[in-house]
Structure formats: structure tokens, C-alpha cells
Amino acid sequence: MTMRCQCVATSLLAALALVPAPVGAASVDASSARTVEWFQGTEQTLMDAVATGDRSVWERVLDPACVLTSEEGEVTARAQFLDALRPLPTGLSGGITVKELTVQEFPSFAVVRYLAAEWESVFGQRLVTRYRVTDTFRRQGDAWKMVASHVAVVTQDPPAQPVSKERWASFAGTYRLLPDGWTFTVALREGTLYGGRDPNALRPFVPLAPDAFVLSGRLGEWIFVTGERGVSHILNFRKFEPLVWTRVPGPSSRN
């Protein structure tokens, strides 16, 4: 996560990290209330330590062989992760709340999943992001040690930006994956730009700039590229790879 990638305030919950988790009869379907409580407290303590850069909390929980994968796909070993752990720099503040935590407990390991609700203030600008975190722990005597962690960002539409709509009418039309692939329809309706492969089920574009958008409910950015004769194609960045939709003759899509 943004703060965790920077690399991960101790709170009263920090004391929970020192309490061994109960080792009772393991169940794949459910875990004891005490076990869930321990993981809830421990995970929250780890998240609290992200902003302050408190390595001691992480050192107690991470197994020597632990591997962590960030939401950006960066894979780090325990030593590398701890070495990069720093307090948030001047001008930044924030926190992470652990929500919706579940535990799948097995005889020798447990899989912990939760929603990490993060807020940040970056020089006065507030950012709110949610992540899905999956941590795997192994039993070590009467305690648990984290052996793997994986973070995935929860996608959502960005806020629409106030931009000029002057050229939007020229964006309307039909685009194709050449030479004979799918078609994509762009329509302007009552001041809102829409797009989609099915002309009868178009989704609104969320403007980021006058010619750059995201399609509501979908990953990726859409950039209208203009040539000497107007809009020539759309660049659709799908997970950082461009897909080119070329403008082709088609019915007018303006209302």
C-alpha cells in the first residue's frame, strides 16, 4: 500500500503482538474467538507501525523466510522490507484500519484476509484507498509467524475532474481493433461522454483531462489521440499496455 510500500503509531494494541496465539483444535471452517482476536490485534498493530516506521513490531511477527508482495507487484524479503521501513516524511500523515478480517485456520498454518482502509494527507491533500490483504502464518510453538503477505488494491472510479468539453463532440463515433476485431462506440449524450462495445449498454466516461478518461467500472485509461484530420484513434491502457482502437466510418453518436 502507499504507506506500506514506503515501507512500513504503535498503539495499545501493540501489546497483543507479544501475546501467543492460542493453539487449540484446528478447524478449516472456523477459528476460535481468541485466535481471531489475536490476528485482528496483531494485523492492526502492524498497520499502525507503517506510519511510524516501527520495525520492532514487524520483527516480532515476520518469519525469517517471509516474502512480501506489494500492490505494485514488488516482491521483497524480510530483511529488505525491514531495511526500507521508515516513518512517513514531513508533509505526509495517515493511517490504516483493519476491517472485515477473517481467519482460515489449519493444523500448521493460517490464512488471514482483511480489508485495509487507508487514508493519507499529502501536503494537505487527502487520499483514501482500500486494499485487500492476504497474509499466511505458520505455527511456531505457541505463536504465529507470518511467512507471506500479498496486497491488492481495491479498484474504484476516480473523481471526475472539471475539464473542457469543447472537443467531446468530435470524439463521438465508431472505433475498431484493426483489421477485423471488435468495435467500440463512443457517444455524447446530454453533455456526458459514453463508450462501450455494445451500443445498447454504454458506460459513462469519467474525465481525467479534456481528452483522457477512465470508463466507469472498468480498469484502464482511455486517451483520444488527435491528428491533422481530427481524432484518429483511442489508446486504451490495459494494465499499462496500450490497446489501439482506430476510428472507422460509422453512424453518428451525438445527441
N, C-alpha and C positions, 0 to 999 in steps of 0.2 A: 504494500500500500504506500501511498505517497510518503507518509511519515515513517512507515516501517522500512521502505526502500532506502530512505535516507539513513536509515538504519537506526532502527530500534535500539508521572509523578508517583513514584512509589506512593501507595495508599495503605490504609489499614488492611486491605486485602492482601498485602504482601506477606503478612504472617501466614496466610493459608499455604503459600508456596513451601513453607517449612514443615507442614503437617503431612505425614504419609497418607496416601490414599488407602482406603480400606481394601483389603484383598479378601473377598468372600467368594461365594459360589458364582462363577462367571456365567453370564447369560447373553446370548447373541441378541435377544429381543429387547431386553431392558437392563438397566443398571440400577444399582441401589441409589437411594436419595443422597446418601453421603458421598458416593463416588461422583455423581453429577454435580453436587455442591462443590466438591474439591476441584473438579475441572473448571466449573464456572468461575470460581475464585482465582484459580491459577491463570486461566486464559485472560481474565480481566487484569490481573496484576502484570502479566506480560505486556498487554496493550498499554497500560498506564506507563510502563517503563520505556515505551517507544519515544515519547516526547522528551523525557528527561535523560535518555541515553543511559539508563541504569543497567549496566552489564551484569551485576550480581544476580539479579532476578533471573535473567536468561541463563546464566552459567549454571544455576541450580537445576534448571529444568531440561536443558538441552543435553541429549546423549552425545558422547564424543563423536559418534558417527553420523550425527544429524545432518540432513541436507534440506535446504530451504529453497523453494521456488517462488519468485515474486510474481505479481500480476503482469509484469512486463516480460516474463519468461526467463529472467536471470536466475541462474542456479548457483547457490553459494553453500560452501561447507561451514561448519560451526565456527571454526577459527576465523575465517574470512568475514562471516556475519558479525561476530562479536567485535572484531577489529574496526569495522565500519560503523559500529553503533556510536552515535553522538547525540548530544542534546540538540533540540531544534535551534537553529541560528537566530540571531537577533532579527526581529521583524516578523518571525513566524511563531504561531502558537496553535494548539489544537488538542484534540482528544479522541479516543476511540472507545465506544461502548460495545460490549459483547452481548448480543441478543440471540434468541432462538437456538440456544445451544442444545445439542443432542449428543449422546454417547452410545456407541455400539461397543459393548464390552465382550471380549473373547478371553479364553483361558490365559493367554500370554501377551495379549496386546489389546489396545482400544483405539477406535477411530472417533475423533471428536470433530463435529461440524458446527459452525456458527456463522451468524451474520455480524460483520464488523461495521458498525455505523461510525464513520469518521467525519469530523469537522475540522477545518483548518482556517486560520486567519493569516493571510499572506499580505503583509503590509496593509492591513485594514480591509482587504477583500476576502469575503467569506466563501469557502468552498465546502460542499457537502458531497461525500462519496460513500457508497456501500460496497462491501466486499463479501464474498463467500470464502470462508477459510476451512480447510480440511487438514487437521493435524493427526498424526499417528503416533501413539505412545506404546512403549513396551514396558512390561513389568520388570522392576529391578528390586527384588526382595519385597519389601512392603511399600515401595514407592513406584512412581511412574516417571519414565524419561521419554522426551519427545525425540523421535527418530526421523520424522519427515513432516514438512509443512508445505502446503500449496495454497496460493491465494489467487482468486479470480475476481475481477471487477464486475459488479452488477451494472449492466448497461441501462441507460435511460436517455431519453431525448434531452439534448442541451437546451438551455433557454434561448428562445428566438431573439435575434439581435435586431435593433432598429436600423434598417438599411433602405437604400433607394430601390424602388420597384420600377423605375423608369424603363428598364430593358426587359422586364419579365415577359411582356407580350411576345417579344422576339424569341423567347425560349420555347414557347409552345410549339408542339409538332411531334413527329414520329422519329424515333432513333432505332438503329438496328446493330446487332453484333454481326458485322460482315464476315463472310459474304452472304450467308443464308441462315443466320442464327435468330434468336429471339428478337422481338420488337419491344420498344419501351415508349409509352405515350406520356407526353408532358402537356398539361392543360392549365390554363389560367382561369380561375372561377372566382368572381367577386373579390378580386384583389389577392387571392391566395393561389400559390402555385402547387400543383399536384403532379404526381408521377406514379407509374406502375406498369407492369407487363399486361395486366388485364384492364382494358379501358373502362370497364364497369366497376372496378374496385380500386380506384386510385387512392393513394395516401398523400396527405399534405407534406410538402417540403418544409423543413424548419430552416430559416435563413441564418447563415453564419456571416455572410458577406453578400454584396449585391449579386454575385454570380457563384456562390458556394453554399451548399446546403447539406443537411442530412435528411434522409427520408424517415418520417416518423415511424418509430417502432422497429427500425432496421439499423444494422451496423453499417458503417462506412460513410464517406463523404462523396458528394456529387458536385463536380465543378464544370460549369458550362464554359467551353472554350470558343472564343470568337476569332474568326478570320476576316479576310477582306470582304467576304460576302455575307457576313453575319455569323451566327452560331454554326460551327462546323461539326462539333461532336461534344459528348459529355465524357469526362473522366470520372469513373466510379471507383474510388479506392476501397477495395475489399480486403480488410485486414492488411493494409499497407501495400497491396498490389493493385495496379491500375487495370481496370477493365474499360475498353473504349467502345462507347456507343456512338455510331456515326449517324448524322442526320440524313434522312431519306425522305422522298416525297410521300406525303400522306395527307389525310384530312385535317382541316383547321381545328385547333383545340382551344379556341378562345371563347369565353362567354362574358 
